[in-house]
Amino acid sequence: MQIIEASADGLKRTLKVLVAQSEIEERLASRLDQVKGNVQIKGFRKGKVPVAHIKKVYGRSLMTEVLQDTIRDTSEKAIRERKERPAQMPNISFSEDQDEINQVIEGKKDLAYQMTFEVVPEITLADLHSIELERLSADVDDATLQKSIDDLLKRAGSFEADPERMAETGDRVTITYKGTIDGEAFEGGAGEGLSLVLGNAGFIPGFEDGIVGMGNGAIKDVACRFPDDYSVEALAGKDAVFNIAVTLVEKPVEATLDDEIAKAFGAENADNLKDLVRKQIQGEFDKAARVKMKRELLDKLEQLHTFELPKSLVDREFEGIWKQVQASKQQGDGENSADAGKSDEELRAEYQTIAERRVRLGLVVGEIGAKNLVEVTQDELRLALMEQARRYPGQEKFVYEYFEKTPGALQELRAPIFEDKVVDLIVGKAKVSEKKVSRDELFEQVKAAAEA
């Protein structure tokens, strides 16, 4: 094999690789030797077909397989011998002369092809010990804890029938209803014995409000209007009248915190439940503080590292972002408020900058991880895969099959784990100052960092 550097322009490399005809013949002979024992051709016993006859019948298809294997092996060897670090898979190209290609397949000519690729730039890493970071921390105050406890108790509460009660928001009512549009009933517009908690059911505007003030046995016509963006197109924007009969009104009865209620939530007693809730809230605070500090760290890593970016990586990242933007518009998810009123040209320029940031940070984080021997273990990947599967109850098997059969899917799990481990490594080396803040200030700063 002969390797010739055809060009080297910045990060772009073009290599010409020549593989002698004799080596191709040796590879073909080896391939024929591998298959001769399994070939079945009419007139010959299995395993007794002469190699020359196999070559005559299957030579072209076998040579195609041999050439594919040869290109894979020699391209990998060329990169390895030159100690190149391709940013992406090399682009392989051949002569456009069909006669020349046929001669290679027929074993009459050397194999020649070109590899074009970009290399990962040399990155001079900043001194991680010089990075200064601020870690926010917020304590769980009594009011926040009490609100969380109250929310738990509210969910654990029950309802009690009250024959004399007029329905209020938060009450549970049982109703029978029938809707009409222009005097005509419509599909899905009627129900019997429906139980709903007023204010939580999510009916169209005006429906639940119309029930407020009704008592047991009350019957009333309630006028409503379906939203213009209602999921059923035939009903969107239409005015409707619902004849509603209330058959039962139940008032909420909140639970009180005691040891029995605490045990229902998996705690040992009331005090233990408070401790568990406090720890959960504190974990949320700490997670938010980490998000803010991580953003600050990534900003500083970007500022500290300047180098040429592989265009292929930036283009791929940009295309991925742009497809998401366009898909979001087509699905009716609306436009990002920061994008409102901007032309496609302006948006492309902004998202191009974001793509460049992501690529730069990805390369820096990767380099720091490699230099410090950061690895993602199989156990960590397994736990991440189990976490993904838990998000789809009843479909765990399909989740596992997806990650097993989809190329690159496991890398999607590996990347954030690797990034977090590198972030932890940098934080461990950086100069970190601590700052106490209130809960509100913590989340304000997290929000500001995200919007930036």
DOPA-914340 format. One record per residue (C-alpha): residue number from 1; x, y, z. Coordinates in pm, 1 decimal. Layout:
BEGIN
+-----+----------+----------+----------+
| num |       px |       py |       pz |
+-----+----------+----------+----------+
| NUM |        X |        Y |        Z |
...
+-----+----------+----------+----------+
This chain:
BEGIN
+-----+----------+----------+----------+
| num |       px |       py |       pz |
+-----+----------+----------+----------+
|   1 |      0.0 |      0.0 |      0.0 |
|   2 |    126.0 |    345.2 |    -91.4 |
|   3 |     -5.1 |    668.4 |     65.0 |
|   4 |     43.9 |   1003.8 |   -106.5 |
|   5 |    -63.7 |   1333.0 |     51.3 |
|   6 |   -242.6 |   1507.7 |   -232.8 |
|   7 |   -320.2 |   1823.6 |    -35.4 |
|   8 |   -322.2 |   1968.1 |    315.2 |
|   9 |   -514.5 |   2294.2 |    349.4 |
|  10 |   -579.8 |   2401.4 |    708.1 |
|  11 |   -764.9 |   2114.4 |    869.2 |
|  12 |   -856.5 |   1950.6 |    539.0 |
|  13 |   -655.6 |   1652.0 |    416.4 |
|  14 |   -667.3 |   1465.8 |     85.9 |
|  15 |   -476.8 |   1138.9 |     64.2 |
|  16 |   -431.3 |    917.7 |   -240.3 |
|  17 |   -405.6 |    549.9 |   -157.1 |
|  18 |   -265.7 |    291.8 |   -401.7 |
|  19 |   -309.6 |    -82.6 |   -342.2 |
|  20 |   -113.3 |   -310.6 |   -574.8 |
|  21 |   -294.0 |   -549.5 |   -804.4 |
|  22 |    -95.6 |   -836.7 |   -649.2 |
|  23 |   -232.8 |   -759.3 |   -301.1 |
|  24 |   -586.6 |   -752.3 |   -436.5 |
|  25 |   -527.6 |  -1092.8 |   -598.5 |
|  26 |   -400.4 |  -1232.1 |   -269.3 |
|  27 |   -708.0 |  -1104.6 |    -88.9 |
|  28 |   -935.9 |  -1252.9 |   -356.2 |
|  29 |   -758.7 |  -1588.6 |   -333.3 |
|  30 |   -805.0 |  -1586.4 |     43.0 |
|  31 |  -1175.6 |  -1503.1 |      2.8 |
|  32 |  -1221.1 |  -1785.8 |   -250.6 |
|  33 |  -1053.9 |  -2023.3 |     -8.0 |
|  34 |  -1298.5 |  -1916.6 |    263.4 |
|  35 |  -1611.7 |  -1981.4 |     57.3 |
|  36 |  -1514.1 |  -2291.0 |   -141.6 |
|  37 |  -1631.1 |  -2528.6 |    129.3 |
|  38 |  -1984.8 |  -2382.1 |    130.5 |
|  39 |  -2044.3 |  -2316.2 |   -241.3 |
|  40 |  -2309.4 |  -2528.6 |   -412.7 |
|  41 |  -2321.5 |  -2527.6 |   -792.7 |
|  42 |  -2525.3 |  -2764.4 |  -1003.8 |
|  43 |  -2315.1 |  -3057.8 |  -1124.0 |
|  44 |  -2074.0 |  -3046.4 |   -829.7 |
|  45 |  -2089.1 |  -3182.9 |   -477.6 |
|  46 |  -2079.0 |  -2930.9 |   -196.4 |
|  47 |  -1720.3 |  -2837.5 |   -119.4 |
|  48 |  -1590.1 |  -2999.4 |   -441.2 |
|  49 |  -1637.8 |  -2707.5 |   -680.7 |
|  50 |  -1301.3 |  -2611.3 |   -840.6 |
|  51 |  -1176.2 |  -2271.4 |   -731.3 |
|  52 |  -1138.7 |  -2165.2 |  -1094.4 |
|  53 |  -1506.7 |  -2240.1 |  -1155.1 |
|  54 |  -1612.3 |  -2050.9 |   -841.2 |
|  55 |  -1407.2 |  -1757.1 |   -961.6 |
|  56 |  -1571.1 |  -1775.2 |  -1303.0 |
|  57 |  -1925.0 |  -1779.7 |  -1157.4 |
|  58 |  -1887.6 |  -1555.9 |   -851.4 |
|  59 |  -1561.8 |  -1376.2 |   -919.5 |
|  60 |  -1707.6 |  -1030.7 |   -983.0 |
|  61 |  -1932.9 |  -1025.2 |   -676.0 |
|  62 |  -1655.3 |  -1168.9 |   -457.0 |
|  63 |  -1410.5 |   -912.2 |   -595.3 |
|  64 |  -1657.3 |   -635.0 |   -502.7 |
|  65 |  -1665.2 |   -763.1 |   -143.6 |
|  66 |  -1283.7 |   -789.1 |   -141.6 |
|  67 |  -1246.9 |   -431.7 |   -266.9 |
|  68 |  -1488.1 |   -300.8 |     -1.1 |
|  69 |  -1290.1 |   -480.3 |    271.1 |
|  70 |   -963.5 |   -357.9 |    121.6 |
|  71 |  -1075.8 |      4.4 |    117.9 |
|  72 |  -1194.5 |    -18.9 |    479.0 |
|  73 |   -872.0 |   -185.5 |    597.4 |
|  74 |   -631.1 |     34.6 |    402.0 |
|  75 |   -810.6 |    362.8 |    481.8 |
|  76 |   -799.2 |    280.4 |    854.1 |
|  77 |   -432.8 |    182.9 |    821.5 |
|  78 |   -349.9 |    504.3 |    635.1 |
|  79 |   -504.2 |    716.3 |    911.9 |
|  80 |   -333.8 |    508.0 |   1179.2 |
|  81 |     11.5 |    525.6 |   1017.4 |
|  82 |    -12.1 |    903.0 |    970.0 |
|  83 |   -152.8 |    944.2 |   1324.0 |
|  84 |   -437.4 |   1152.5 |   1189.9 |
|  85 |   -745.7 |   1239.9 |   1399.6 |
|  86 |  -1036.6 |   1266.5 |   1155.0 |
|  87 |  -1321.6 |   1489.1 |   1269.0 |
|  88 |  -1564.7 |   1265.9 |   1077.2 |
|  89 |  -1559.3 |    954.8 |    859.1 |
|  90 |  -1343.1 |   1021.4 |    551.2 |
|  91 |  -1509.9 |   1068.3 |    215.4 |
|  92 |  -1383.9 |    800.3 |    -28.4 |
|  93 |  -1381.7 |    874.3 |   -401.4 |
|  94 |  -1267.0 |    684.0 |   -711.0 |
|  95 |  -1188.8 |    752.4 |  -1070.9 |
|  96 |  -1494.6 |    841.7 |  -1277.3 |
|  97 |  -1354.6 |    633.4 |  -1564.1 |
|  98 |  -1579.1 |    324.1 |  -1578.2 |
|  99 |  -1325.4 |    130.0 |  -1787.1 |
| 100 |  -1063.9 |    184.9 |  -1515.8 |
| 101 |  -1308.1 |     69.3 |  -1245.5 |
| 102 |  -1391.1 |   -243.5 |  -1447.3 |
| 103 |  -1021.9 |   -322.9 |  -1485.0 |
| 104 |   -977.6 |   -301.5 |  -1108.0 |
| 105 |  -1275.0 |   -535.3 |  -1055.4 |
| 106 |  -1136.5 |   -774.8 |  -1316.2 |
| 107 |   -803.5 |   -778.6 |  -1133.0 |
| 108 |   -610.7 |   -613.1 |  -1416.1 |
| 109 |   -523.5 |   -284.0 |  -1247.3 |
| 110 |   -406.1 |   -145.1 |   -912.9 |
| 111 |   -673.4 |     -4.4 |   -681.1 |
| 112 |   -650.1 |    373.1 |   -643.1 |
| 113 |   -878.3 |    595.1 |   -439.1 |
| 114 |   -880.9 |    929.7 |   -257.8 |
| 115 |   -965.0 |   1000.9 |    104.9 |
| 116 |  -1081.8 |   1348.1 |    195.6 |
| 117 |  -1140.0 |   1446.5 |    555.4 |
| 118 |  -1089.5 |   1716.6 |    815.7 |
| 119 |   -873.4 |   1657.7 |   1119.8 |
| 120 |   -937.8 |   1756.6 |   1477.6 |
| 121 |   -727.0 |   2067.8 |   1545.1 |
| 122 |   -446.4 |   2075.3 |   1796.4 |
| 123 |   -595.1 |   2220.4 |   2114.6 |
| 124 |   -378.6 |   2391.1 |   2372.5 |
| 125 |   -575.3 |   2355.0 |   2692.2 |
| 126 |   -598.0 |   2638.6 |   2942.0 |
| 127 |   -474.4 |   2586.1 |   3296.6 |
| 128 |   -783.2 |   2446.2 |   3467.9 |
| 129 |   -653.0 |   2561.0 |   3806.2 |
| 130 |   -679.3 |   2922.5 |   3690.8 |
| 131 |  -1053.7 |   2905.0 |   3621.8 |
| 132 |  -1262.0 |   3090.5 |   3879.7 |
| 133 |  -1621.2 |   2981.3 |   3943.8 |
| 134 |  -1900.0 |   3077.3 |   4180.0 |
| 135 |  -2117.6 |   2810.2 |   4337.0 |
| 136 |  -2455.9 |   2933.5 |   4460.3 |
| 137 |  -2631.3 |   2762.1 |   4746.8 |
| 138 |  -2975.7 |   2812.5 |   4895.8 |
| 139 |  -3119.4 |   2663.3 |   5212.4 |
| 140 |  -3471.4 |   2524.1 |   5235.4 |
| 141 |  -3670.0 |   2773.9 |   5439.7 |
| 142 |  -3968.5 |   2677.6 |   5652.0 |
| 143 |  -4221.4 |   2837.1 |   5414.8 |
| 144 |  -4094.3 |   2636.9 |   5115.5 |
| 145 |  -4095.7 |   2315.8 |   5317.2 |
| 146 |  -4447.2 |   2379.6 |   5445.9 |
| 147 |  -4579.5 |   2449.1 |   5095.9 |
| 148 |  -4439.8 |   2116.8 |   4971.5 |
| 149 |  -4589.5 |   1934.2 |   5269.3 |
| 150 |  -4924.8 |   2105.3 |   5206.2 |
| 151 |  -4914.1 |   1997.7 |   4841.1 |
| 152 |  -4850.5 |   1638.7 |   4949.4 |
| 153 |  -5137.5 |   1647.8 |   5195.4 |
| 154 |  -5365.3 |   1798.1 |   4934.0 |
| 155 |  -5295.0 |   1507.4 |   4699.6 |
| 156 |  -5357.4 |   1265.5 |   4987.7 |
| 157 |  -5686.3 |   1431.9 |   5073.7 |
| 158 |  -6033.5 |   1296.3 |   5009.2 |
| 159 |  -6377.4 |   1432.4 |   4919.1 |
| 160 |  -6693.3 |   1437.2 |   5130.3 |
| 161 |  -7045.2 |   1464.3 |   4991.4 |
| 162 |  -7240.1 |   1775.1 |   5100.3 |
| 163 |  -7604.8 |   1780.6 |   4983.5 |
| 164 |  -7644.0 |   2151.1 |   5066.5 |
| 165 |  -7319.9 |   2273.0 |   4909.5 |
| 166 |  -7297.3 |   2496.3 |   4603.8 |
| 167 |  -7002.7 |   2382.6 |   4389.8 |
| 168 |  -6678.0 |   2578.0 |   4422.7 |
| 169 |  -6342.5 |   2558.8 |   4246.7 |
| 170 |  -6157.8 |   2263.6 |   4397.2 |
| 171 |  -6478.0 |   2066.2 |   4464.9 |
| 172 |  -6544.2 |   1732.4 |   4298.4 |
| 173 |  -6870.8 |   1714.6 |   4107.7 |
| 174 |  -7048.4 |   1436.0 |   3924.0 |
| 175 |  -7237.1 |   1553.4 |   3616.4 |
| 176 |  -7432.5 |   1445.8 |   3312.2 |
| 177 |  -7402.6 |   1673.6 |   3012.4 |
| 178 |  -7501.0 |   1709.3 |   2648.9 |
| 179 |  -7353.1 |   1965.3 |   2410.2 |
| 180 |  -7498.2 |   2115.5 |   2094.6 |
| 181 |  -7371.6 |   2347.4 |   1822.3 |
| 182 |  -7643.1 |   2544.9 |   1643.5 |
| 183 |  -7893.5 |   2313.0 |   1811.8 |
| 184 |  -7731.0 |   1995.6 |   1679.8 |
| 185 |  -7554.1 |   1735.3 |   1894.6 |
| 186 |  -7194.3 |   1658.2 |   1798.5 |
| 187 |  -6964.9 |   1360.3 |   1842.9 |
| 188 |  -6794.8 |   1350.3 |   2182.7 |
| 189 |  -7021.0 |   1622.8 |   2320.7 |
| 190 |  -7213.8 |   1412.7 |   2572.4 |
| 191 |  -7129.9 |   1223.9 |   2892.1 |
| 192 |  -7303.1 |   1062.9 |   3186.7 |
| 193 |  -7178.4 |   1017.1 |   3544.1 |
| 194 |  -6861.4 |   1211.3 |   3477.6 |
| 195 |  -6663.4 |   1297.0 |   3790.4 |
| 196 |  -6431.4 |   1598.0 |   3778.1 |
| 197 |  -6247.9 |   1832.1 |   4012.1 |
| 198 |  -6336.2 |   2189.1 |   3919.6 |
| 199 |  -6028.2 |   2382.7 |   3815.2 |
| 200 |  -5824.9 |   2071.3 |   3737.0 |
| 201 |  -6015.2 |   1893.5 |   3462.9 |
| 202 |  -5895.0 |   2102.1 |   3167.1 |
| 203 |  -6225.6 |   2136.2 |   2984.0 |
| 204 |  -6275.1 |   2408.9 |   2725.0 |
| 205 |  -6296.3 |   2766.0 |   2864.2 |
| 206 |  -6624.8 |   2840.5 |   3038.4 |
| 207 |  -6734.8 |   2479.5 |   3096.6 |
| 208 |  -6610.1 |   2438.7 |   3454.0 |
| 209 |  -6677.1 |   2802.1 |   3541.6 |
| 210 |  -7040.3 |   2743.3 |   3446.8 |
| 211 |  -7069.2 |   2459.9 |   3701.1 |
| 212 |  -6944.7 |   2677.5 |   3989.3 |
| 213 |  -7246.0 |   2774.0 |   4203.4 |
| 214 |  -7458.3 |   2473.9 |   4101.2 |
| 215 |  -7585.6 |   2236.1 |   4370.2 |
| 216 |  -7711.1 |   1878.7 |   4382.3 |
| 217 |  -7990.9 |   1826.8 |   4128.8 |
| 218 |  -7928.8 |   2159.9 |   3952.6 |
| 219 |  -7964.5 |   2173.3 |   3571.0 |
| 220 |  -7822.7 |   2456.7 |   3364.3 |
| 221 |  -7727.0 |   2552.8 |   3008.5 |
| 222 |  -7367.6 |   2672.0 |   2987.4 |
| 223 |  -7242.8 |   2858.9 |   2679.1 |
| 224 |  -6881.3 |   2787.5 |   2575.6 |
| 225 |  -6655.7 |   2846.1 |   2277.9 |
| 226 |  -6404.9 |   2594.4 |   2148.2 |
| 227 |  -6054.5 |   2744.5 |   2112.5 |
| 228 |  -5945.3 |   2833.3 |   1760.3 |
| 229 |  -5657.0 |   2585.4 |   1789.7 |
| 230 |  -5874.6 |   2302.2 |   1927.8 |
| 231 |  -5742.8 |   1957.2 |   1835.9 |
| 232 |  -6067.3 |   1856.2 |   1660.0 |
| 233 |  -6070.6 |   2077.9 |   1352.6 |
| 234 |  -6449.3 |   2050.3 |   1301.0 |
| 235 |  -6507.5 |   2202.3 |   1645.8 |
| 236 |  -6232.1 |   2465.6 |   1650.8 |
| 237 |  -6366.8 |   2818.0 |   1701.9 |
| 238 |  -6729.7 |   2699.2 |   1730.0 |
| 239 |  -6982.1 |   2825.7 |   1989.4 |
| 240 |  -7150.2 |   2547.7 |   2185.9 |
| 241 |  -7416.8 |   2512.3 |   2455.0 |
| 242 |  -7388.0 |   2237.0 |   2716.3 |
| 243 |  -7690.9 |   2125.0 |   2914.0 |
| 244 |  -7536.9 |   2021.5 |   3247.5 |
| 245 |  -7705.0 |   1832.7 |   3533.5 |
| 246 |  -7516.7 |   1806.2 |   3863.8 |
| 247 |  -7588.2 |   1483.3 |   4051.6 |
| 248 |  -7332.2 |   1512.4 |   4331.5 |
| 249 |  -7117.7 |   1784.5 |   4493.2 |
| 250 |  -6827.9 |   1683.0 |   4717.4 |
| 251 |  -6609.4 |   1920.1 |   4915.3 |
| 252 |  -6237.0 |   1854.3 |   4958.7 |
| 253 |  -6118.1 |   1726.8 |   5294.4 |
| 254 |  -5745.5 |   1782.9 |   5333.3 |
| 255 |  -5539.0 |   1528.5 |   5518.6 |
| 256 |  -5348.8 |   1634.2 |   5828.4 |
| 257 |  -4986.1 |   1546.2 |   5883.7 |
| 258 |  -4950.5 |   1256.1 |   6122.4 |
| 259 |  -4751.4 |    934.5 |   6142.2 |
| 260 |  -5014.1 |    732.9 |   5951.7 |
| 261 |  -5020.6 |    972.4 |   5656.9 |
| 262 |  -4640.3 |    982.0 |   5660.7 |
| 263 |  -4626.4 |    602.0 |   5634.1 |
| 264 |  -4854.8 |    618.9 |   5330.3 |
| 265 |  -4581.6 |    825.7 |   5162.5 |
| 266 |  -4314.2 |    571.1 |   5257.4 |
| 267 |  -4176.2 |    758.2 |   5558.8 |
| 268 |  -4129.8 |    622.7 |   5910.8 |
| 269 |  -4324.1 |    902.7 |   6077.2 |
| 270 |  -4421.5 |   1268.1 |   6035.5 |
| 271 |  -4078.7 |   1404.2 |   6128.8 |
| 272 |  -3909.4 |   1161.5 |   5889.8 |
| 273 |  -4142.6 |   1274.2 |   5609.6 |
| 274 |  -4040.5 |   1635.5 |   5670.4 |
| 275 |  -3673.8 |   1536.5 |   5655.6 |
| 276 |  -3726.6 |   1346.7 |   5329.4 |
| 277 |  -3913.3 |   1636.3 |   5170.1 |
| 278 |  -3646.6 |   1883.0 |   5285.1 |
| 279 |  -3373.9 |   1665.9 |   5130.1 |
| 280 |  -3568.5 |   1640.4 |   4805.1 |
| 281 |  -3610.4 |   2018.5 |   4785.0 |
| 282 |  -3244.2 |   2069.7 |   4874.7 |
| 283 |  -3150.3 |   1832.8 |   4595.2 |
| 284 |  -3352.6 |   2042.6 |   4351.0 |
| 285 |  -3178.6 |   2357.7 |   4474.3 |
| 286 |  -2835.9 |   2196.6 |   4441.1 |
| 287 |  -2919.6 |   2072.4 |   4092.1 |
| 288 |  -3028.2 |   2422.7 |   3986.9 |
| 289 |  -2706.8 |   2570.3 |   4132.0 |
| 290 |  -2503.9 |   2315.7 |   3935.8 |
| 291 |  -2684.8 |   2408.6 |   3612.8 |
| 292 |  -2592.9 |   2772.6 |   3666.0 |
| 293 |  -2228.9 |   2696.7 |   3752.7 |
| 294 |  -2195.3 |   2458.0 |   3458.6 |
| 295 |  -2317.7 |   2727.4 |   3221.6 |
| 296 |  -2063.1 |   2970.0 |   3369.0 |
| 297 |  -1790.3 |   2707.9 |   3328.6 |
| 298 |  -1878.6 |   2638.2 |   2964.8 |
| 299 |  -1877.6 |   3011.3 |   2891.6 |
| 300 |  -1527.4 |   3039.1 |   3035.0 |
| 301 |  -1402.2 |   2733.3 |   2846.8 |
| 302 |  -1524.4 |   2888.5 |   2523.4 |
| 303 |  -1351.5 |   3219.6 |   2602.5 |
| 304 |  -1023.2 |   3049.2 |   2694.8 |
| 305 |   -990.5 |   2835.5 |   2381.3 |
| 306 |   -955.0 |   2973.0 |   2030.9 |
| 307 |   -876.7 |   2742.6 |   1738.1 |
| 308 |   -994.2 |   2662.0 |   1386.3 |
| 309 |  -1308.3 |   2449.4 |   1379.1 |
| 310 |  -1366.8 |   2159.9 |   1137.8 |
| 311 |  -1624.3 |   2294.0 |    893.1 |
| 312 |  -1782.4 |   1950.7 |    852.8 |
| 313 |  -1862.1 |   1931.2 |   1224.9 |
| 314 |  -2002.7 |   2285.1 |   1236.9 |
| 315 |  -2216.7 |   2222.1 |    926.9 |
| 316 |  -2355.6 |   1899.5 |   1072.8 |
| 317 |  -2434.7 |   2068.2 |   1405.4 |
| 318 |  -2599.2 |   2365.0 |   1233.3 |
| 319 |  -2813.1 |   2142.3 |   1011.2 |
| 320 |  -2932.9 |   1952.2 |   1317.3 |
| 321 |  -3030.6 |   2275.1 |   1493.6 |
| 322 |  -3195.0 |   2423.0 |   1184.9 |
| 323 |  -3401.7 |   2108.7 |   1123.7 |
| 324 |  -3532.6 |   2130.8 |   1479.9 |
| 325 |  -3624.6 |   2496.7 |   1430.8 |
| 326 |  -3810.6 |   2423.1 |   1106.3 |
| 327 |  -3980.4 |   2112.1 |   1246.9 |
| 328 |  -4100.9 |   2311.6 |   1546.2 |
| 329 |  -4259.0 |   2569.3 |   1315.1 |
| 330 |  -4427.5 |   2302.4 |   1099.4 |
| 331 |  -4567.6 |   2121.2 |   1403.0 |
| 332 |  -4723.8 |   2444.0 |   1524.6 |
| 333 |  -4513.9 |   2465.4 |   1839.6 |
| 334 |  -4473.9 |   2834.0 |   1776.7 |
| 335 |  -4168.9 |   3049.1 |   1737.3 |
| 336 |  -3910.3 |   3101.7 |   2006.1 |
| 337 |  -3979.8 |   3446.8 |   2152.3 |
| 338 |  -3615.2 |   3543.3 |   2095.1 |
| 339 |  -3655.7 |   3456.9 |   1724.1 |
| 340 |  -3974.5 |   3657.8 |   1667.3 |
| 341 |  -3956.2 |   3909.2 |   1385.1 |
| 342 |  -3615.9 |   3795.1 |   1256.1 |
| 343 |  -3548.6 |   3694.2 |    899.3 |
| 344 |  -3417.5 |   3347.8 |    808.0 |
| 345 |  -3083.6 |   3510.7 |    726.4 |
| 346 |  -3059.1 |   3662.1 |   1075.1 |
| 347 |  -3166.5 |   3338.0 |   1238.7 |
| 348 |  -2917.6 |   3134.4 |   1037.4 |
| 349 |  -2637.8 |   3365.0 |   1149.1 |
| 350 |  -2738.5 |   3331.0 |   1514.1 |
| 351 |  -2775.4 |   2953.7 |   1499.7 |
| 352 |  -2446.0 |   2928.9 |   1313.9 |
| 353 |  -2282.7 |   3094.6 |   1615.4 |
| 354 |  -2455.3 |   2846.5 |   1845.3 |
| 355 |  -2335.1 |   2555.3 |   1629.7 |
| 356 |  -1978.6 |   2685.4 |   1644.6 |
| 357 |  -2002.0 |   2718.8 |   2024.7 |
| 358 |  -2126.4 |   2362.0 |   2061.0 |
| 359 |  -1852.6 |   2220.0 |   1839.7 |
| 360 |  -1580.1 |   2419.9 |   2012.6 |
| 361 |  -1698.0 |   2316.2 |   2358.0 |
| 362 |  -1743.6 |   1956.3 |   2246.9 |
| 363 |  -1382.4 |   1941.5 |   2126.2 |
| 364 |  -1247.9 |   2112.8 |   2438.2 |
| 365 |  -1444.6 |   1888.9 |   2674.1 |
| 366 |  -1335.4 |   1583.7 |   2474.9 |
| 367 |   -970.8 |   1690.7 |   2488.7 |
| 368 |   -983.5 |   1755.6 |   2864.3 |
| 369 |  -1147.8 |   1417.8 |   2916.3 |
| 370 |   -890.6 |   1238.6 |   2701.6 |
| 371 |   -594.8 |   1410.2 |   2869.2 |
| 372 |   -731.9 |   1318.8 |   3213.1 |
| 373 |   -834.9 |    963.4 |   3117.2 |
| 374 |  -1204.6 |   1025.4 |   3183.9 |
| 375 |  -1412.6 |    723.6 |   3082.4 |
| 376 |  -1776.7 |    621.1 |   3091.9 |
| 377 |  -1807.6 |    274.1 |   3240.7 |
| 378 |  -2041.8 |      1.0 |   3121.1 |
| 379 |  -2223.0 |     20.4 |   3455.1 |
| 380 |  -2285.6 |    392.9 |   3401.9 |
| 381 |  -2418.5 |    327.4 |   3051.2 |
| 382 |  -2636.0 |     44.6 |   3181.9 |
| 383 |  -2786.4 |    269.7 |   3449.0 |
| 384 |  -2853.5 |    542.3 |   3190.8 |
| 385 |  -3021.6 |    288.2 |   2962.8 |
| 386 |  -3238.9 |    163.9 |   3250.2 |
| 387 |  -3337.8 |    524.0 |   3325.0 |
| 388 |  -3440.7 |    572.7 |   2962.0 |
| 389 |  -3647.8 |    253.6 |   2971.5 |
| 390 |  -3829.3 |    366.6 |   3289.3 |
| 391 |  -3961.1 |    668.1 |   3101.2 |
| 392 |  -4169.4 |    437.6 |   2880.3 |
| 393 |  -4360.6 |    197.9 |   3109.6 |
| 394 |  -4467.2 |   -116.2 |   2927.6 |
| 395 |  -4234.8 |    -45.4 |   2633.5 |
| 396 |  -3902.5 |   -122.8 |   2800.2 |
| 397 |  -3828.0 |   -404.0 |   2553.9 |
| 398 |  -3856.2 |   -170.5 |   2254.6 |
| 399 |  -3629.0 |     85.7 |   2423.4 |
| 400 |  -3358.8 |   -176.2 |   2479.9 |
| 401 |  -3393.8 |   -301.2 |   2121.7 |
| 402 |  -3363.5 |     53.8 |   1987.2 |
| 403 |  -3034.8 |    119.0 |   2168.0 |
| 404 |  -2906.6 |   -225.6 |   2073.5 |
| 405 |  -2980.9 |   -197.7 |   1702.8 |
| 406 |  -2948.7 |    175.3 |   1628.7 |
| 407 |  -2594.0 |    290.0 |   1540.7 |
| 408 |  -2486.6 |    583.1 |   1754.5 |
| 409 |  -2777.4 |    552.0 |   1997.4 |
| 410 |  -2555.4 |    449.7 |   2288.9 |
| 411 |  -2333.3 |    748.4 |   2213.1 |
| 412 |  -2637.9 |    967.7 |   2284.3 |
| 413 |  -2640.8 |    819.8 |   2634.8 |
| 414 |  -2264.0 |    831.0 |   2675.7 |
| 415 |  -2211.7 |   1195.6 |   2574.9 |
| 416 |  -2394.6 |   1369.2 |   2865.2 |
| 417 |  -2241.7 |   1130.0 |   3120.6 |
| 418 |  -1894.2 |   1201.6 |   2982.6 |
| 419 |  -1958.4 |   1576.7 |   2981.7 |
| 420 |  -2078.1 |   1576.1 |   3343.6 |
| 421 |  -1773.5 |   1377.3 |   3453.8 |
| 422 |  -1543.9 |   1626.5 |   3280.3 |
| 423 |  -1732.2 |   1917.4 |   3440.4 |
| 424 |  -1685.0 |   1756.1 |   3782.2 |
| 425 |  -1315.5 |   1712.5 |   3706.1 |
| 426 |  -1273.9 |   2080.2 |   3613.5 |
| 427 |  -1471.8 |   2200.0 |   3915.4 |
| 428 |  -1241.0 |   1990.6 |   4131.5 |
| 429 |   -938.0 |   2174.6 |   3990.2 |
| 430 |  -1087.1 |   2525.6 |   3957.9 |
| 431 |  -1102.4 |   2799.7 |   4218.6 |
| 432 |  -1459.6 |   2779.3 |   4343.0 |
| 433 |  -1609.6 |   3041.0 |   4573.4 |
| 434 |  -1933.4 |   2982.3 |   4763.3 |
| 435 |  -2222.8 |   3229.0 |   4775.6 |
| 436 |  -2540.5 |   3196.3 |   4980.8 |
| 437 |  -2856.7 |   3318.8 |   4810.0 |
| 438 |  -3229.0 |   3292.3 |   4861.1 |
| 439 |  -3440.8 |   3040.3 |   4674.4 |
| 440 |  -3586.1 |   3312.0 |   4450.2 |
| 441 |  -3245.4 |   3458.8 |   4370.7 |
| 442 |  -3109.4 |   3113.9 |   4287.2 |
| 443 |  -3379.4 |   3040.5 |   4032.5 |
| 444 |  -3365.7 |   3393.0 |   3889.9 |
| 445 |  -2995.1 |   3348.7 |   3819.7 |
| 446 |  -3053.5 |   3002.3 |   3670.7 |
| 447 |  -3323.4 |   3146.2 |   3443.1 |
| 448 |  -3097.9 |   3436.6 |   3338.8 |
| 449 |  -2815.3 |   3194.9 |   3256.2 |
| 450 |  -3049.2 |   2980.8 |   3043.4 |
| 451 |  -3187.2 |   3281.9 |   2855.4 |
| 452 |  -2835.1 |   3406.6 |   2785.0 |
+-----+----------+----------+----------+
